Amino acid sequence: MMMRSCCRPLERCFGRRNGDGLLWHMDLKPHASGDFSIAVAQANSSLEDQSQVFTSPSATYVGVYDGHGGPEASRFVNRHLFSYLHKFSKEQGGLSSDVIKRAFNATEEDFIQLVKRSLPVMPQIASVGSCCLVGAISEGELYVANLGDSRAVLGRRGFEGETNSVVAERLSTDHNVSCEKVRKEVESLHPDDQAVVVYIRGVWRIKGIIQVSRSIGDAYLKKPEFNRDPIFQRYGNLVPLKRPVLTTEPSIVTRSIRPHDLFLIFASDGLWEHLTDQVAVEIVFKSSRAGIAKRLVRAAIQEAAKKREMRYKDIQKIEKGIRRHFHDDITVIVIYLDHQKESFHSKGTLGSITAPVDVFSYNSEDAEENQVIGVF
């Protein structure tokens, strides 16, 4: 059962407004292995990034979902994926790569069914999709699964002989055809289609449309029947398909958490467009914990401002929608990994933090309240 609480006074505990009306953050909360922090900056007219953290005495789940073509797919994933992870892990006696794949596939199937039902009144939903990045910590094991180009990066202590005191270790795979390896992967799956990946307006894109090769949704690039549907044909974006050009097969990394592992950064590509993996982990390593996710978001926006020869405060004044020309929606979740510390049983509770569905609306005085916390 989902218990909900959403009173504006709780912002002081669960999320804060600040000088930037398009930035939301939560300083620090406990999880089974330490603390975590979350922050979101909105750039699009409707926030397309969605995110959540689920905590329990035995496990921590992290989700970052970067939508494209609209917010519907990322919002759908935000509402359904963790429920499937919980259901399948319970059925199979614990978390595993198979459980994660099943949860991804079930979420995809449900969303495709929603697309089919919604097509007569909302044909554009067939072209809405979302990247999907999930992290899970359970019994000392770390699982990272992703579709698309959101990214998980580990910050660990440098080993003897390494020049940095903290080292960035990328745990996820960027499924983006700007990477030559990914382009070749897509091309190898479509040997009879020389135009499956094309270079257009300075960017590599699948069918000249999309950069990511794996996602939830994007039904019209996976299901030929949508391109044959008369309703969708009137909407446009027709891409005749012999077979799907996108997949929903996640890349999954599993590894034991080791004593030199310090923290994890999960973020949408809005962060990584402006900060390298190493710069991001150094910011976390050198900064105090409180508000660390917000500090990373601000560092990225600062870099976006520099590229335009602007100041950070100038970008703060730009309204949603127009702000997308300067930076993307940015979501950051930092998970600290503390070792030999008090157990979560004595310092935390079962719970879930979900970032606002729309930061602008959440920060508006006359807006409806948004769910900021939920408990299974």
HELIX and SHEET records of a PDB file:
HELIX    1   1 ARG A    8  LEU A   10  5                                   3    
HELIX    2   2 GLU A   11  PHE A   14  1                                   4    
HELIX    3   3 GLU A   72  GLU A   91  1                                  20    
HELIX    4   4 SER A   97  SER A  118  1                                  22    
HELIX    5   5 PRO A  123  SER A  127  5                                   5    
HELIX    6   6 GLU A  180  LEU A  189  1                                  10    
HELIX    7   7 ALA A  219  LEU A  221  5                                   3    
HELIX    8   8 PRO A  224  ARG A  228  1                                   5    
HELIX    9   9 PRO A  230  TYR A  235  1                                   6    
HELIX   10  10 ASP A  269  TRP A  272  1                                   4    
HELIX   11  11 ASP A  277  LYS A  286  1                                  10    
HELIX   12  12 ILE A  292  LYS A  307  1                                  16    
HELIX   13  13 TYR A  312  GLN A  316  1                                   5    
HELIX   14  14 ILE A  322  HIS A  325  5                                   4    
HELIX   15  15 PHE A  344  SER A  346  5                                   3    
HELIX   16  16 VAL A  359  ASN A  363  1                                   5    
SHEET    1   A 7 MET A   3  SER A   5  0                                        
SHEET    2   A 7 ILE A 373  VAL A 375 -1                                        
SHEET    3   A 7 GLY A 351  THR A 354 -1                                        
SHEET    4   A 7 ASP A  49  THR A  55 -1                                        
SHEET    5   A 7 ALA A  59  HIS A  68 -1                                        
SHEET    6   A 7 GLY A 129  SER A 130 -1                                        
SHEET    7   A 7 ILE A 216  GLY A 217 -1                                        
SHEET    1   B 8 MET A   3  SER A   5  0                                        
SHEET    2   B 8 ILE A 373  VAL A 375 -1                                        
SHEET    3   B 8 GLY A 351  THR A 354 -1                                        
SHEET    4   B 8 ASP A  49  THR A  55 -1                                        
SHEET    5   B 8 ALA A  59  HIS A  68 -1                                        
SHEET    6   B 8 CYS A 132  SER A 138 -1                                        
SHEET    7   B 8 GLU A 141  LEU A 147 -1                                        
SHEET    8   B 8 SER A 251  SER A 256 -1                                        
SHEET    1   C 6 LEU A  23  HIS A  31  0                                        
SHEET    2   C 6 GLY A  34  ALA A  41 -1                                        
SHEET    3   C 6 ILE A 330  TYR A 336 -1                                        
SHEET    4   C 6 ASP A 261  ALA A 267 -1                                        
SHEET    5   C 6 ARG A 151  ARG A 157 -1                                        
SHEET    6   C 6 VAL A 166  ARG A 170 -1                                        
SHEET    1   D 2 VAL A 197  ILE A 200  0                                        
SHEET    2   D 2 VAL A 203  ILE A 206 -1                                        
END                                                                             
